Amino acid sequence: MIWKKEHLSAEAKQAPSLISHLITNIEELHSHTNHKDAKRIGIVGGGPKGMYALERLLHTVQQEAYEEPIHVIWFNENPHFGSGNNYSVYQPDDLLINYCIGNIDGWLRDDINEQVREQLSLRDWIAKYQTTDSEVTPTDFASRGLVGFYLQDIFMQLQSSLPQQVTISLIVAAVQDVSYTNQFKISLANTDDTLLVDYLLLATGHCYENVPPFKITGDTAPFEYMASAYPVNRLDVLPKGQSVAVMGLGLTFIDICLQLTEGRGGVFNELGEYIPSGEEPVIYPFSRSNLPIQPRGPIYGDSRYAVRAYTKQVLQTLVDERSDRKIDFQQEVLPIINEEIQFAYYSTLLETSSEEKVKQYINGLLADEIFSIDQLLFPVMKSLGDRHQSTKAYLDESIKRAEEGELHHPYMAATAVWRELTPQIGELYNFGGFTAESHQYLDKQLWSACCRTSFGPPIANMKKISALAEAGIIQFTIPPQSQISYDTDKQNFEIGTEEEQYTVSFLIDGRIARSEIVRKNSPLYDRLLERGLIEIFENGTYQPGCIAIKQDGRTTAKIDNQEIPLFFYGTPTEGILFDNDSLSRVRNNLASPWADRILQLIDTHDTYAQQER
Ligand SMILES: Cc1cc2nc3c(=O)[nH]c(=O)nc-3n(C[C@H](O)[C@H](O)[C@H](O)COP(=O)(O)OP(=O)(O)OC[C@H]3O[C@@H](n4cnc5c(N)ncnc54)[C@H](O)[C@@H]3O)c2cc1C
């Protein structure tokens, strides 16, 4: 079952409207006198991570019986507080989460916030508010819009159980600059007014821009290039019948295809075939490898491949050693992962859990016949002569594998290994635990292939991509490793290799932009760097492109040799932390140490704010 917004009662969908009534503006904020003595804590970013941080702060205030007045000022570019853009309730229902609902829980279970009456996991929340008779099972999927309602409902629960001494103001504005002298001065877009806060957390998520993958003349990229596909309704300007190239074959590519087809009135019939509306453009996807992302079934409970305890122990030994030395990912970790991948593959193929039988079988193979991490991450697509047909056949094969699942299909079992070992790899990776060279190798050579292999979309959506390819709406014709150029006179793109060139009218960048401070791909972080509020993280000779933080998420930068109470959580820390970009409350949870730290700081670091007011 795929749960959509239409399956929820009206009660479940009240939060956006309730939240809109809580939104205030700077003038109102300045005129309020009741906040004057409160410590001001700014949170920038109204996505899930900003909200998780807020929840931890409220919880810590209550747990510590903290009595001083606190005023939280929460900034977000738009009114989607709690959901952020990725789970905006206004997006179409065909955009799905990529993990089944049993894995999604907006509450931290190992340290429960007892002040909040009802703390439902996504599954229980759907069960409470659904309007159908269907059973809600943890292996179901849901639309991202539905998840947005869930997240915003969490915020409303927090709001209705606020501790007495805490007030929250929601400001809809983009924070464009921040400076610091004992307090943070926050400048917002489209106003000259500024706001002061004492402590600041940035949970700005995906605030980075893709650098155009072609040479541009002048200052701005051409209209025919879309640096981001989000929000997806921006794709509505693309004219029907025109050729639209999409760079990247991952999760964003799927969102783009669905918006340009189902989003324009096309339908998938009961047989799974696509019936066009006539409003569609023709989509030409391509990537470096041209390998489409591997879909997956629900990953939950007993349906998961279980990594051998032995492998976890060996990795744990390395985790134990990392406080004394850097670990070489390529030399020390990769062979362990490879061995587990081989075991996963062959134990599933032979339907045995016997180490001995698997070993014997592998020993009987020629070296180049043995399945390894290379075949997993960089498979060779079988050529059927025609690129479109070859890619479609590869895609259909990947759907079949996913339908069999990781307990039955050897390749799928192998894909599970990366996913299952990610938490331990993270423990080794975080805060520069790998040697510079091997850290770079993992980031630049392996990680995107791992995402393609192990963190793919639900099968249902990949079947739609296959149907669109069958209907000729998607054309897999552009070669891998293509170069792109823009023709300013003809206002179109040439994409291809020396041997093969294709002309297309539009290009959508379907890559998710990552933090790359040195390439100046976020104006806000650019200014923070100029003002000395952040430093670039360096692991020896390697710069992953992110900010440097301490264990509690605090910037390592200092002003006049004084620490700055500026903290980060979520996507901006990707590069110093590993696999951070998810809804998980437990993975790289910087919200808890942040909340503890802020209350300690308020108790001990009580200077400028009091004197100035
Ligand atoms: C299209 C897409 C689909 C995804 N699907 C899944 C999924 O199915 N499952 C999963 O686990 N993960 C998924 N992810 C990963 C996703 O990043 C996380 O699930 C989650 O959104 C991270 O939350 P966040 O709060 O860190 O960032 P975001 O959700 O990106 O929220 C950041 C917020 O900060 C705001 N903001 C940024 N800069 C400023 C500024 N200067 N001033 C004011 N506001 C600002 C933004 O407008 C946004 O509202 C997806 C990501 C994308 C891009």
The ligand as an SDF file (V2000), in Angstrom:
LIG
                    3D

 53 58  0  0  0  0  0  0  0  0999 V2000
   13.8580   15.5210   -2.8850 C   0  0  0  0  0  0  0  0  0  0  0  0
   14.3690   14.8170   -1.6660 C   0  0  0  0  0  0  0  0  0  0  0  0
   13.7520   13.6670   -1.1920 C   0  0  0  0  0  0  0  0  0  0  0  0
   14.1930   13.0350   -0.0450 C   0  0  0  0  0  0  0  0  0  0  0  0
   13.5700   11.8930    0.3900 N   0  0  0  0  0  0  0  0  0  0  0  0
   13.9850   11.3010    1.5230 C   0  0  0  0  0  0  0  0  0  0  0  0
   13.3250   10.1470    2.0480 C   0  0  0  0  0  0  0  0  0  0  0  0
   12.4020    9.6380    1.4370 O   0  0  0  0  0  0  0  0  0  0  0  0
   13.7570    9.6200    3.2120 N   0  0  0  0  0  0  0  0  0  0  0  0
   14.7970   10.1820    3.9080 C   0  0  0  0  0  0  0  0  0  0  0  0
   15.1460    9.7110    5.0060 O   0  0  0  0  0  0  0  0  0  0  0  0
   15.4490   11.2590    3.4250 N   0  0  0  0  0  0  0  0  0  0  0  0
   15.0790   11.8160    2.2620 C   0  0  0  0  0  0  0  0  0  0  0  0
   15.7360   12.9170    1.7950 N   0  0  0  0  0  0  0  0  0  0  0  0
   16.8700   13.4570    2.5650 C   0  0  0  0  0  0  0  0  0  0  0  0
   16.4300   14.7330    3.3110 C   0  0  0  0  0  0  0  0  0  0  0  0
   17.4940   15.6190    3.2410 O   0  0  0  0  0  0  0  0  0  0  0  0
   16.0890   14.5330    4.7550 C   0  0  0  0  0  0  0  0  0  0  0  0
   15.1040   13.5410    4.9000 O   0  0  0  0  0  0  0  0  0  0  0  0
   15.5580   15.7960    5.4650 C   0  0  0  0  0  0  0  0  0  0  0  0
   14.8300   16.6330    4.6180 O   0  0  0  0  0  0  0  0  0  0  0  0
   16.6850   16.5880    6.0870 C   0  0  0  0  0  0  0  0  0  0  0  0
   16.1140   17.5450    6.9360 O   0  0  0  0  0  0  0  0  0  0  0  0
   16.8090   18.9490    7.1990 P   0  0  0  0  0  0  0  0  0  0  0  0
   15.9470   19.6600    8.1500 O   0  0  0  0  0  0  0  0  0  0  0  0
   18.2190   18.7290    7.5430 O   0  0  0  0  0  0  0  0  0  0  0  0
   16.8410   19.6940    5.7830 O   0  0  0  0  0  0  0  0  0  0  0  0
   15.6750   20.2140    4.8710 P   0  0  0  0  0  0  0  0  0  0  0  0
   14.5450   19.2890    4.9070 O   0  0  0  0  0  0  0  0  0  0  0  0
   16.3150   20.5160    3.5800 O   0  0  0  0  0  0  0  0  0  0  0  0
   15.2010   21.5670    5.5790 O   0  0  0  0  0  0  0  0  0  0  0  0
   15.9750   22.7460    5.6120 C   0  0  0  0  0  0  0  0  0  0  0  0
   15.0670   23.9390    5.6850 C   0  0  0  0  0  0  0  0  0  0  0  0
   15.8550   25.1030    5.8670 O   0  0  0  0  0  0  0  0  0  0  0  0
   15.3690   26.1440    5.0670 C   0  0  0  0  0  0  0  0  0  0  0  0
   16.4800   27.0650    4.8270 N   0  0  0  0  0  0  0  0  0  0  0  0
   17.6440   26.7970    4.2070 C   0  0  0  0  0  0  0  0  0  0  0  0
   18.4230   27.8940    4.1910 N   0  0  0  0  0  0  0  0  0  0  0  0
   17.7450   28.8630    4.8360 C   0  0  0  0  0  0  0  0  0  0  0  0
   18.0260   30.2250    5.1330 C   0  0  0  0  0  0  0  0  0  0  0  0
   19.1710   30.7910    4.7650 N   0  0  0  0  0  0  0  0  0  0  0  0
   17.1010   30.9450    5.8000 N   0  0  0  0  0  0  0  0  0  0  0  0
   15.9230   30.3860    6.1850 C   0  0  0  0  0  0  0  0  0  0  0  0
   15.6100   29.1010    5.9160 N   0  0  0  0  0  0  0  0  0  0  0  0
   16.5120   28.3500    5.2510 C   0  0  0  0  0  0  0  0  0  0  0  0
   14.8470   25.4450    3.8290 C   0  0  0  0  0  0  0  0  0  0  0  0
   13.9010   26.2610    3.1730 O   0  0  0  0  0  0  0  0  0  0  0  0
   14.2400   24.1820    4.4390 C   0  0  0  0  0  0  0  0  0  0  0  0
   12.8980   24.3990    4.8000 O   0  0  0  0  0  0  0  0  0  0  0  0
   15.2980   13.5590    0.6300 C   0  0  0  0  0  0  0  0  0  0  0  0
   15.9510   14.6960    0.1360 C   0  0  0  0  0  0  0  0  0  0  0  0
   15.4950   15.3210   -1.0030 C   0  0  0  0  0  0  0  0  0  0  0  0
   16.2160   16.5390   -1.5140 C   0  0  0  0  0  0  0  0  0  0  0  0
  1  2  1  0
  2  3  1  0
  2 52  2  0
  3  4  2  0
  4  5  1  0
  4 50  1  0
  5  6  2  0
  6  7  1  0
  6 13  1  0
  7  8  2  0
  7  9  1  0
  9 10  1  0
 10 11  2  0
 10 12  1  0
 12 13  2  0
 13 14  1  0
 14 15  1  0
 14 50  1  0
 15 16  1  0
 16 17  1  0
 16 18  1  0
 18 19  1  0
 18 20  1  0
 20 21  1  0
 20 22  1  0
 22 23  1  0
 23 24  1  0
 24 25  2  0
 24 26  1  0
 24 27  1  0
 27 28  1  0
 28 29  2  0
 28 30  1  0
 28 31  1  0
 31 32  1  0
 32 33  1  0
 33 34  1  0
 33 48  1  0
 34 35  1  0
 35 36  1  0
 35 46  1  0
 36 37  1  0
 36 45  1  0
 37 38  2  0
 38 39  1  0
 39 40  1  0
 39 45  2  0
 40 41  1  0
 40 42  2  0
 42 43  1  0
 43 44  2  0
 44 45  1  0
 46 47  1  0
 46 48  1  0
 48 49  1  0
 50 51  2  0
 51 52  1  0
 52 53  1  0
M  END
$$$$
